[in-house]
Amino acid sequence: MAVQNPRVPGWPERLAAVIEAARTRPFAWGQHDCCLFAADCIKAMTSLDLAHLWRGTYRDEDGASAQLRRHGYRSIRHLVGFQLAVHGFRRIHPVLAHRGDVVAMAWQTVGVMDGARVLAPGKDGLAGLSIRLARHAWAIGR
């Protein structure tokens, strides 16, 4: 069966550029948070922008929570899991995640696999998190 949203030619370089641009950029709700970072990475790999309806609609944690509720989602993990499933990305065990796959952590954070760690926006730029702390993962375009 064909992957619904396959990775585009040149995706490794495109993903690397998104990660490099985010490397020292601090976390900012509605501009550079975990969901938008994951969406930017997905867009770099597949050309599909899963966050086009969310960008610019909130500026803080309360605003993000209000947007989640407004659209019927209970949590960030619920939003990410639903959106990825709707677009044909298959859920996998976190230990099977490869570079570019999206990972949901034990707390309300999502990130993207890069080598042996999960990258997610943090206070001083991208933080490298252990895959052992992951609860869910989705194969992106593979």
C-alpha positions in Angstrom: 0.0 0.0 0.0 1.3 3.4 -0.9 2.0 6.0 1.7 -0.6 8.8 1.6 1.8 11.7 2.1 5.2 10.5 1.0 8.4 12.3 1.7 9.4 14.6 -1.1 12.7 14.6 -3.0 15.4 16.5 -1.0 13.6 16.0 2.3 16.8 15.3 4.3 18.2 18.7 3.4 14.9 20.4 3.9 14.4 18.9 7.3 18.0 19.8 8.3 17.3 23.4 7.3 14.2 23.5 9.5 16.1 22.0 12.5 19.1 24.3 12.0 16.8 27.4 11.9 15.2 26.3 15.1 18.4 25.2 16.9 18.9 28.3 19.0 15.4 29.8 18.7 13.6 29.9 22.1 10.2 28.4 22.7 7.4 30.9 22.0 3.7 30.0 22.1 2.1 30.4 18.6 5.4 31.1 16.9 7.8 28.3 17.9 6.2 25.8 20.1 6.3 22.0 20.0 3.3 21.6 17.7 4.4 24.2 15.2 8.0 22.8 15.1 6.6 19.3 14.4 4.4 20.8 11.7 7.3 22.7 10.2 9.3 19.5 10.0 6.4 17.6 8.5 6.0 20.3 5.9 9.7 20.2 5.0 9.5 16.4 4.5 6.1 16.1 2.8 5.0 19.6 1.7 1.8 19.1 3.8 1.2 22.0 6.3 -0.9 20.5 9.2 -0.7 23.8 11.1 -2.0 26.2 8.5 -5.3 26.8 10.5 -3.4 27.2 13.8 -0.6 29.6 12.9 -1.1 33.0 14.4 -4.3 32.1 16.4 -2.7 32.1 19.9 0.1 33.8 21.8 0.2 32.0 25.2 -0.6 28.7 26.9 -4.2 29.8 27.7 -4.7 30.8 24.1 -3.3 27.4 22.9 -5.6 25.6 25.4 -8.6 27.7 24.2 -7.8 26.7 20.5 -7.6 23.1 21.4 -11.0 23.2 23.2 -12.6 25.2 20.4 -11.6 22.5 17.9 -12.7 19.6 20.2 -9.3 18.3 21.3 -8.6 17.2 24.9 -4.8 17.7 24.7 -1.9 18.3 22.5 -1.4 14.5 22.1 -5.1 14.1 21.1 -4.7 16.9 18.5 -1.4 15.5 17.0 -2.6 11.9 17.0 -5.9 12.8 15.3 -4.4 15.0 12.7 -1.6 12.6 11.8 -4.1 9.7 11.5 -6.5 11.7 9.3 -3.6 12.5 7.0 -2.6 8.8 6.7 0.5 8.8 9.0 0.7 5.5 10.8 1.3 5.2 14.5 4.3 3.1 15.5 6.0 2.1 18.7 8.4 4.9 19.8 11.5 2.7 19.6 10.8 2.2 15.9 10.9 6.0 15.2 13.4 7.2 12.6 14.7 10.6 11.6 11.8 13.0 11.0 9.1 10.9 12.7 6.9 12.7 15.2 7.0 11.6 18.8 4.7 12.4 21.8 6.4 12.6 25.1 5.0 11.5 28.5 4.1 15.1 29.2 2.2 17.5 26.8 5.1 17.9 24.4 5.7 16.6 20.9 9.0 16.5 19.0 10.7 15.1 16.0 13.3 12.3 15.9 16.8 13.3 14.8 19.2 10.5 15.3 18.9 8.9 18.7 17.0 11.8 20.3 13.8 13.7 20.1 14.1 17.4 19.3 11.5 19.9 20.7 11.6 23.6 21.4 12.9 24.6 24.8 13.7 27.8 26.7 17.1 28.2 24.9 16.5 26.5 21.6 15.9 22.9 20.6 16.2 20.4 23.4 17.3 16.8 22.9 15.0 14.4 24.7 15.4 10.7 25.3 13.1 8.4 23.3 12.7 6.4 26.5 10.4 9.2 27.7 8.1 8.9 24.6 4.6 7.5 24.7 3.5 7.5 21.1 5.2 8.0 17.7 4.1 8.3 14.0 6.0 7.4 10.9 6.0 10.5 8.7 5.9 9.8 5.0 7.5 6.4 5.0 
